Amino acid sequence: MSTENEGNPVPPAPSAPPVPPSSPAAPPQAAASDGGEAPTAPIPPAPQSAPASDPYGHAPQAPDASWPPPPPATPSYADPGAGAGAGWGSSYDQQHQQYQHQPFQQPQHAPKKGSGRGGLIAAVLVAALVAGGLGGGLGYTLAKNNDDGGSTTISATSSGGATQVKRAAGTVAAVAQNALPSTVTIESEGTNGEGGTGTGFVFDKQGHIITNNHVVADSLDGGKLTATFPDGKKYDAEVVGHAQGYDVAVIKLKNPPSDLKPLALGDSDKVAVGDETIAIGAPFGLSNTVTTGIISAKNRPVASSDGSSTSKASYMSALQTDASINPGNSGGPLLDASGAVIGINSAIQSATSGGLGSTGQSGSIGLGFAIPINQAKYVAQQLIKTGKPVYAKIGASVSLEDGTSGAQITDSGSGGSAAVESGGPADKAGLKPGDVITKLDDTVIDSGPTLIGEIWTHKPGDKVEITYKRNGSEHTATVTLGSRVGDN
């Protein structure tokens, strides 16, 4: 889910509205763009049920809770018309594509250069020019009629200029005014010319910018990366580190300005349902867009994948918001009413496959998801320090099959390995294949992806209490989480 992953072509410019008979004929307007920026695209939910085989002809393998399981059977990028796609987790109906408890989303692939933001801008320009011409024509006609009738037009007189509006701290306008200068529009381009557009925000005065992993993925291995501030200043940038599993990345500006202002970070653990939210991003390439909403839910399990046959899933225990988030908002800040960052916008749930025009790219329906900032901050610090992510793990493979009412430890692990790692955290706690994990501390676990997302909200070395069922009987065990370094 995403906003997001970099995405689909922007729909063509809409037809110009007809000019009323009373208006003078206006010359046709046309706008074209050869821009190469591609907005990010929504990540549909990831499947819950483990299929008999995947579309690539490989036999399914049991996922490992210490590392992301294989990608969904129907990757959204492989079929732009798939829309929301199939989902992962026990509460997702794959046949009806009905979102219930676990909106596991998948990112979509970036379009080729030239099919992105420019198309949307062209559409906006056409509409604006036509509206302007129509307004001018009607204005002229009305003025002429008034003159013929001998009527008098009275205009407002100036009293020394308008007084500048002062906006109180805490208003959306004040928060946006303070936060916008610290957000950037990120353009990522691969060596093959493909890429996309996302968002990021200033993390420190040294020039580090936090964003999503899927925003910068195209620029890895020799691609090009730039970050543009709202004042129009553009900087080349490089990837310092990226965590595919967390969907977090840190980039650094080359020759950063000396006046960078990092955004204040809030405490996502203290966020409450109903709190006001403010999202900033570049939906469909429209940079520096501000939208508002509330926190709709907390700890929402979300899984995403880039849709390729070799990709691994990203997981989050997300903040859900109804603030309008669209492709291109990926990596942008989700702020609270005080202007502090409480999350990184990363995913959306989409109702249909054709949200805008005929491109198959969906837009916001009020179900957006953000990576909690407490988790993102920890990941970013690790990336800046070592360049590699560190993941917590229990050392056991869990099933993604529906109907287990929890995360069931499989009989065997990925590639025929042991389902419970010998000497690992789960093994030391006495867990065995067939056990069904139903709770982690106070969080109910209803599927394998939910368990993985919840584990990754912790750090290696944390002690957690796991509740599980074995042969119909309930048991508890204390597990000290292990660690895994890197995405590979």
C-alpha positions as CSV (number, residue, x, y, z in Angstrom):
1,M,0.0,0.0,0.0
2,S,1.2,3.5,-0.4
3,T,0.9,6.3,-1.3
4,E,2.7,4.5,-2.5
5,N,5.3,3.4,-4.5
6,E,6.5,5.2,-7.5
7,G,4.2,4.8,-10.1
8,N,1.8,4.8,-13.0
9,P,1.5,7.4,-15.8
10,V,-0.5,10.5,-15.0
11,P,-3.9,10.6,-16.9
12,P,-4.0,12.8,-20.0
13,A,-5.2,16.4,-19.9
14,P,-9.0,16.7,-19.7
15,S,-10.9,18.1,-22.6
16,A,-11.5,21.8,-22.4
17,P,-15.0,22.7,-21.3
18,P,-17.2,24.2,-24.0
19,V,-17.5,28.0,-24.1
20,P,-21.1,29.2,-23.7
21,P,-22.8,30.8,-26.7
22,S,-22.7,34.2,-25.1
23,S,-18.9,34.1,-24.8
24,P,-16.6,35.1,-27.6
25,A,-14.7,32.3,-29.2
26,A,-11.5,31.5,-27.5
27,P,-8.5,30.1,-29.3
28,P,-7.9,26.5,-28.4
29,Q,-5.4,25.9,-25.7
30,A,-3.0,23.0,-25.5
31,A,-0.4,22.1,-23.0
32,A,2.2,19.5,-23.3
33,S,5.1,18.4,-21.2
34,D,8.1,16.2,-21.6
35,G,8.8,16.1,-17.9
36,G,10.4,12.9,-16.7
37,E,9.1,12.9,-13.1
38,A,6.8,10.1,-12.2
39,P,4.5,10.4,-9.2
40,T,4.4,7.6,-6.7
41,A,1.5,5.1,-6.9
42,P,-0.7,3.4,-4.4
43,I,0.3,0.1,-2.8
44,P,-2.6,-2.3,-2.9
45,P,-3.0,-4.7,0.0
46,A,-0.8,-7.8,0.1
47,P,-2.4,-11.3,0.0
48,Q,-3.2,-13.3,3.1
49,S,-3.8,-16.7,1.7
50,A,-0.8,-18.6,0.6
51,P,-1.5,-19.7,-3.0
52,A,-0.7,-23.1,-4.4
53,S,1.8,-21.5,-6.7
54,D,2.9,-18.1,-7.6
55,P,2.6,-16.4,-11.0
56,Y,6.2,-17.0,-11.7
57,G,6.0,-20.8,-11.5
58,H,7.7,-21.2,-8.1
59,A,6.4,-23.4,-5.4
60,P,5.4,-21.4,-2.3
61,Q,7.8,-21.4,0.7
62,A,7.0,-20.8,4.3
63,P,8.1,-17.2,5.3
64,D,10.5,-16.6,8.1
65,A,9.4,-14.2,10.8
66,S,13.0,-13.2,11.2
67,W,12.9,-11.8,7.6
68,P,10.1,-10.7,5.2
69,P,8.2,-13.5,3.5
70,P,8.1,-13.8,-0.3
71,P,6.1,-11.2,-2.3
72,P,2.3,-11.6,-2.8
73,A,1.1,-14.0,-5.4
74,T,-0.5,-11.3,-7.5
75,P,2.0,-8.3,-7.5
76,S,0.3,-5.0,-8.2
77,Y,3.1,-3.8,-10.4
78,A,2.8,-6.7,-12.7
79,D,-0.8,-5.8,-13.5
80,P,-1.6,-2.1,-13.3
81,G,-5.3,-3.0,-13.6
82,A,-5.1,-5.1,-10.4
83,G,-5.9,-2.1,-8.3
84,A,-6.1,-2.9,-4.6
85,G,-5.0,-6.4,-5.5
86,A,-5.0,-9.4,-3.2
87,G,-4.1,-9.0,0.4
88,W,-2.1,-10.7,3.1
89,G,-3.5,-11.6,6.5
90,S,-6.5,-13.5,7.9
91,S,-9.0,-10.7,7.5
92,Y,-8.7,-10.0,3.8
93,D,-11.1,-11.6,1.3
94,Q,-9.1,-12.2,-1.8
95,Q,-12.1,-12.8,-4.0
96,H,-14.0,-9.6,-3.1
97,Q,-10.9,-7.4,-2.4
98,Q,-12.6,-6.1,0.7
99,Y,-10.4,-4.3,3.2
100,Q,-11.2,-5.2,6.8
101,H,-8.7,-5.4,9.6
102,Q,-5.3,-5.6,7.8
103,P,-4.8,-3.3,4.8
104,F,-1.6,-4.9,3.6
105,Q,-0.6,-2.7,0.6
106,Q,1.8,-3.0,-2.2
107,P,3.8,-0.4,-4.0
108,Q,3.7,0.0,-7.7
109,H,6.5,0.4,-10.2
110,A,7.6,3.7,-11.6
111,P,6.6,4.7,-15.2
112,K,9.1,5.5,-17.8
113,K,10.6,8.9,-18.0
114,G,8.3,11.3,-19.8
115,S,5.0,9.8,-18.6
116,G,4.9,11.3,-15.2
117,R,4.3,14.7,-13.5
118,G,4.4,16.6,-16.7
119,G,1.2,15.1,-17.9
120,L,-0.7,16.2,-14.8
121,I,0.8,19.7,-15.0
122,A,-0.3,19.9,-18.6
123,A,-3.8,18.9,-17.6
124,V,-3.9,21.6,-14.9
125,L,-2.6,24.2,-17.2
126,V,-5.2,23.5,-19.9
127,A,-8.0,23.7,-17.3
128,A,-6.6,27.0,-15.9
129,L,-6.2,28.6,-19.3
130,V,-9.6,27.6,-20.5
131,A,-11.1,28.9,-17.3
132,G,-9.2,32.1,-17.6
133,G,-10.3,32.7,-21.2
134,L,-13.9,31.9,-20.3
135,G,-13.8,34.3,-17.4
136,G,-12.4,37.1,-19.6
137,G,-15.0,36.6,-22.2
138,L,-17.9,36.7,-19.8
139,G,-16.4,39.7,-18.0
140,Y,-16.1,41.6,-21.3
141,T,-19.7,40.8,-22.2
142,L,-21.1,41.9,-18.8
143,A,-19.1,45.1,-18.9
144,K,-20.3,45.9,-22.4
145,N,-23.9,45.4,-21.4
146,N,-23.5,47.6,-18.3
147,D,-22.0,50.3,-20.4
148,D,-24.9,50.2,-22.9
149,G,-27.4,50.5,-20.1
150,G,-25.7,53.5,-18.6
151,S,-25.1,51.8,-15.3
152,T,-22.2,52.7,-13.1
153,T,-19.6,50.3,-11.6
154,I,-18.4,51.2,-8.1
155,S,-15.1,49.7,-7.0
156,A,-13.7,49.4,-3.5
157,T,-11.3,52.1,-2.6
158,S,-7.8,51.4,-1.2
159,S,-7.1,52.5,2.4
160,G,-3.4,52.3,2.3
161,G,-3.0,48.6,1.5
162,A,-4.2,45.4,3.1
163,T,-3.1,44.5,6.5
164,Q,-1.0,41.3,6.6
165,V,-2.9,38.4,8.2
166,K,-1.4,37.0,11.3
167,R,-2.1,33.4,11.9
168,A,-2.0,31.9,15.4
169,A,0.4,29.2,16.3
170,G,-1.2,25.8,16.0
171,T,-3.4,26.6,13.0
172,V,-3.0,24.5,9.9
173,A,-1.7,27.5,8.0
174,A,0.9,28.3,10.7
175,V,2.1,24.7,10.9
176,A,2.3,24.5,7.1
177,Q,4.2,27.7,6.9
178,N,6.8,26.4,9.4
179,A,7.1,22.9,8.0
180,L,7.1,23.5,4.2
181,P,10.6,25.0,4.1
182,S,11.9,21.7,5.6
183,T,10.2,19.4,3.1
184,V,11.6,18.4,-0.3
185,T,10.3,16.8,-3.5
186,I,12.6,13.9,-4.4
187,E,13.2,12.8,-8.0
188,S,14.7,9.4,-8.4
189,E,15.9,8.1,-11.7
190,G,17.5,4.8,-12.6
191,T,20.2,4.1,-15.2
192,N,17.5,2.9,-17.5
193,G,15.8,6.3,-17.5
194,E,12.9,5.1,-15.3
195,G,12.1,6.8,-12.0
196,G,9.5,8.5,-9.9
197,T,8.7,11.4,-7.6
198,G,8.3,11.2,-3.8
199,T,8.8,13.4,-0.8
200,G,11.2,13.7,2.2
201,F,11.9,16.0,5.1
202,V,15.0,17.4,6.8
203,F,16.3,15.2,9.6
204,D,19.4,17.1,10.7
205,K,21.5,20.1,9.8
206,Q,24.1,18.0,8.1
207,G,21.8,17.5,5.2
208,H,20.2,14.1,5.9
209,I,16.7,13.7,4.5
210,I,14.3,10.9,5.6
211,T,12.0,9.3,3.0
212,N,10.7,5.9,2.0
213,N,12.9,3.1,0.6
214,H,10.6,2.7,-2.4
215,V,11.0,6.4,-3.3
216,V,14.8,6.1,-3.8
217,A,14.8,2.5,-5.1
218,D,15.2,3.4,-8.7
219,S,18.3,5.5,-8.1
220,L,20.2,2.7,-6.5
221,D,23.2,1.2,-8.4
222,G,24.3,4.3,-10.2
223,G,21.1,6.2,-10.7
224,K,20.4,9.9,-10.2
225,L,18.8,11.5,-7.1
226,T,17.7,15.1,-6.6
227,A,15.9,17.0,-3.8
228,T,14.0,20.3,-4.5
229,F,12.9,22.7,-1.7
230,P,9.8,24.8,-2.0
231,D,11.8,27.9,-2.8
232,G,12.9,26.1,-6.0
233,K,16.5,25.3,-4.9
234,K,17.5,21.9,-6.1
235,Y,20.3,19.7,-4.8
236,D,21.9,16.5,-6.0
237,A,21.7,13.8,-3.3
238,E,23.0,10.3,-2.6
239,V,21.6,7.4,-0.6
240,V,23.2,7.0,2.8
241,G,21.3,3.8,3.6
242,H,18.0,2.1,2.9
243,A,15.9,-0.4,4.8
244,Q,13.7,-2.3,2.4
245,G,12.0,-4.2,5.2
246,Y,11.0,-1.1,7.1
247,D,10.5,1.0,3.9
248,V,12.7,3.7,5.3
249,A,15.7,5.4,3.6
250,V,18.0,8.2,4.4
251,I,19.6,10.4,1.7
252,K,22.1,13.2,2.0
253,L,22.3,16.5,0.1
254,K,25.5,17.1,-1.7
255,N,26.8,20.6,-0.7
256,P,23.8,21.2,1.6
257,P,22.9,24.8,2.6
258,S,24.0,26.1,6.0
259,D,20.5,27.2,7.0
260,L,18.7,23.8,7.1
261,K,16.0,23.5,9.7
262,P,15.2,20.0,10.8
263,L,11.6,19.2,11.5
264,A,10.8,18.5,15.2
265,L,10.0,14.9,15.9
266,G,7.0,13.9,18.0
267,D,6.3,10.8,20.0
268,S,4.2,8.4,17.9
269,D,3.5,6.2,21.0
270,K,1.5,9.0,22.6
271,V,-0.6,9.7,19.5
272,A,-4.3,9.1,20.2
273,V,-7.2,8.2,17.8
274,G,-8.9,11.5,16.8
275,D,-5.7,13.6,17.0
276,E,-5.5,16.1,14.1
277,T,-3.0,15.3,11.4
278,I,-1.4,17.4,8.6
279,A,0.3,15.7,5.6
280,I,2.8,17.3,3.3
281,G,3.9,15.8,0.0
282,A,3.8,15.9,-3.8
283,P,0.6,14.0,-4.8
284,F,0.8,13.1,-8.5
285,G,3.8,15.4,-8.7
286,L,2.1,18.5,-7.3
287,S,4.9,19.5,-4.9
288,N,4.3,21.2,-1.5
289,T,0.7,20.1,-1.1
290,V,-0.8,20.2,2.3
291,T,-3.8,18.1,3.5
292,T,-5.4,17.5,6.8
293,G,-7.3,14.8,8.7
294,I,-7.2,12.9,11.9
295,I,-5.6,9.7,13.3
296,S,-8.2,7.1,12.4
297,A,-6.5,4.1,14.0
298,K,-3.2,2.9,15.5
299,N,-1.1,-0.2,15.1
300,R,-2.6,-1.1,11.8
301,P,-0.6,-4.0,10.2
302,V,0.5,-3.1,6.7
303,A,2.6,-5.1,4.3
304,S,3.9,-3.9,1.0
305,S,6.0,-5.2,-1.9
306,D,7.4,-3.7,-5.1
307,G,5.6,-6.4,-7.0
308,S,8.6,-8.2,-8.5
309,S,9.1,-11.9,-8.3
310,T,12.2,-11.5,-6.3
311,S,11.1,-8.8,-3.9
312,K,10.7,-9.1,-0.2
313,A,7.9,-7.5,1.8
314,S,8.1,-4.4,3.9
315,Y,6.1,-4.3,7.1
316,M,4.8,-1.6,9.4
317,S,2.5,-1.3,12.4
318,A,1.0,1.9,10.9
319,L,-0.7,5.0,12.0
320,Q,-3.9,5.2,9.9
321,T,-5.1,8.7,8.8
322,D,-7.9,10.1,6.7
323,A,-5.7,13.0,5.6
324,S,-5.7,12.9,1.8
325,I,-2.6,11.0,0.7
326,N,-2.0,10.1,-2.9
327,P,0.8,8.7,-5.1
328,G,3.7,11.2,-4.6
329,N,3.1,11.7,-0.9
330,S,5.4,8.8,-0.1
331,G,8.2,9.7,2.3
332,G,6.5,13.0,3.3
333,P,5.9,13.9,7.0
334,L,2.7,13.3,8.8
335,L,2.5,16.1,11.4
336,D,0.4,16.6,14.6
337,A,-1.4,19.8,15.4
338,S,1.8,21.3,16.9
339,G,3.8,20.6,13.7
340,A,5.9,17.7,15.1
341,V,6.5,14.7,12.8
342,I,4.6,11.7,14.1
343,G,4.9,9.5,11.0
344,I,6.2,9.0,7.4
345,N,3.4,8.7,4.8
346,S,3.9,5.4,3.0
347,A,0.7,3.7,1.9
348,I,-2.9,4.0,0.9
349,Q,-5.8,1.6,0.5
350,S,-7.6,2.0,-2.8
351,A,-11.1,1.0,-3.6
352,T,-10.7,0.4,-7.4
353,S,-8.0,-0.1,-9.9
354,G,-8.9,2.9,-12.0
355,G,-8.9,5.8,-9.6
356,L,-7.9,8.4,-12.1
357,G,-8.9,8.3,-15.7
358,S,-7.8,5.1,-17.5
359,T,-4.3,4.8,-16.2
360,G,-5.2,2.3,-13.4
361,Q,-3.6,4.6,-10.8
362,S,-5.7,5.0,-7.8
363,G,-6.1,8.0,-5.4
364,S,-7.1,8.6,-1.8
365,I,-10.3,7.3,-0.3
366,G,-9.4,8.4,3.2
367,L,-7.4,5.4,4.2
368,G,-3.7,6.4,4.4
369,F,-0.9,4.8,6.5
370,A,2.2,6.2,7.9
371,I,5.3,4.6,9.5
372,P,5.4,5.7,13.2
373,I,8.2,8.2,13.7
374,N,9.6,6.4,16.8
375,Q,10.4,3.4,14.6
376,A,11.5,5.5,11.6
377,K,13.9,7.6,13.8
378,Y,15.6,4.4,15.2
379,V,16.0,3.0,11.6
380,A,17.3,6.4,10.3
381,Q,19.9,6.6,13.1
382,Q,21.1,3.1,12.3
383,L,21.4,3.9,8.6
384,I,23.3,7.1,9.2
385,K,25.6,5.3,11.6
386,T,26.3,2.1,9.6
387,G,24.5,2.3,6.3
388,K,22.6,-0.9,7.1
389,P,19.3,-1.6,8.9
390,V,19.0,-3.8,12.0
391,Y,15.9,-6.0,12.4
392,A,14.5,-7.6,15.5
393,K,13.6,-11.3,15.1
394,I,12.3,-14.3,17.0
395,G,14.0,-16.9,14.8
396,A,10.9,-18.8,13.6
397,S,9.1,-19.2,10.3
398,V,5.4,-18.4,10.3
399,S,2.6,-19.2,7.9
400,L,0.7,-16.6,5.9
401,E,-2.3,-18.9,5.4
402,D,-5.7,-17.6,6.3
403,G,-7.9,-19.2,9.0
404,T,-5.2,-19.8,11.6
405,S,-6.4,-17.1,14.0
406,G,-2.8,-16.2,14.7
407,A,0.7,-16.7,13.4
408,Q,1.3,-20.4,13.1
409,I,4.9,-21.6,13.2
410,T,5.4,-23.8,10.1
411,D,6.8,-27.3,9.9
412,S,9.8,-26.1,7.8
413,G,11.4,-22.8,7.0
414,S,12.4,-21.1,3.8
415,G,14.4,-23.3,1.5
416,G,13.9,-26.3,3.6
417,S,15.6,-24.9,6.7
418,A,14.4,-25.5,10.2
419,A,11.2,-23.7,11.1
420,V,12.6,-22.8,14.5
421,E,16.2,-21.6,14.4
422,S,18.3,-23.8,16.6
423,G,19.5,-21.7,19.6
424,G,17.5,-18.7,18.5
425,P,15.0,-16.7,20.6
426,A,12.0,-18.9,19.8
427,D,13.9,-22.1,20.5
428,K,15.2,-20.8,23.8
429,A,11.6,-19.9,24.8
430,G,10.4,-23.4,24.0
431,L,8.3,-22.6,20.9
432,K,7.9,-25.4,18.4
433,P,6.5,-26.0,14.9
434,G,2.7,-26.0,14.9
435,D,2.4,-23.5,17.8
436,V,0.0,-20.6,17.0
437,I,1.1,-17.2,18.3
438,T,-2.0,-15.2,19.3
439,K,-0.5,-12.3,21.2
440,L,2.7,-10.3,21.6
441,D,2.6,-8.4,24.8
442,D,-0.9,-6.8,24.7
443,T,-1.2,-6.8,20.9
444,V,-3.5,-9.4,19.4
445,I,-1.8,-11.4,16.6
446,D,-4.1,-12.7,13.9
447,S,-1.7,-13.5,11.1
448,G,2.0,-13.9,10.2
449,P,2.4,-10.4,8.7
450,T,0.9,-8.9,11.9
451,L,3.4,-10.7,14.0
452,I,6.3,-9.6,11.8
453,G,5.2,-6.0,11.8
454,E,4.8,-6.0,15.6
455,I,8.2,-7.6,16.1
456,W,9.8,-4.9,14.0
457,T,8.4,-2.1,16.3
458,H,10.9,-3.5,18.9
459,K,14.6,-3.4,19.0
460,P,17.0,-6.4,19.3
461,G,17.4,-7.4,22.9
462,D,13.9,-6.3,23.9
463,K,12.0,-8.9,26.0
464,V,8.4,-9.6,24.9
465,E,5.8,-11.9,26.2
466,I,4.3,-14.3,23.6
467,T,1.0,-16.0,24.1
468,Y,0.6,-19.1,21.9
469,K,-1.7,-22.2,21.6
470,R,-0.4,-25.8,21.4
471,N,-2.8,-28.7,21.0
472,G,-5.7,-26.4,22.1
473,S,-4.0,-25.3,25.3
474,E,-2.8,-21.7,25.8
475,H,0.7,-21.0,27.0
476,T,2.9,-17.9,27.5
477,A,6.7,-17.5,27.1
478,T,9.1,-14.6,27.4
479,V,11.3,-14.1,24.3
480,T,14.4,-12.0,24.1
481,L,14.4,-10.8,20.5
482,G,17.5,-11.5,18.4
483,S,18.8,-9.3,15.5
484,R,19.6,-9.5,11.9
485,V,21.7,-6.9,10.0
486,G,20.9,-5.8,6.5
487,D,18.2,-6.6,3.9
488,N,19.9,-9.6,2.4
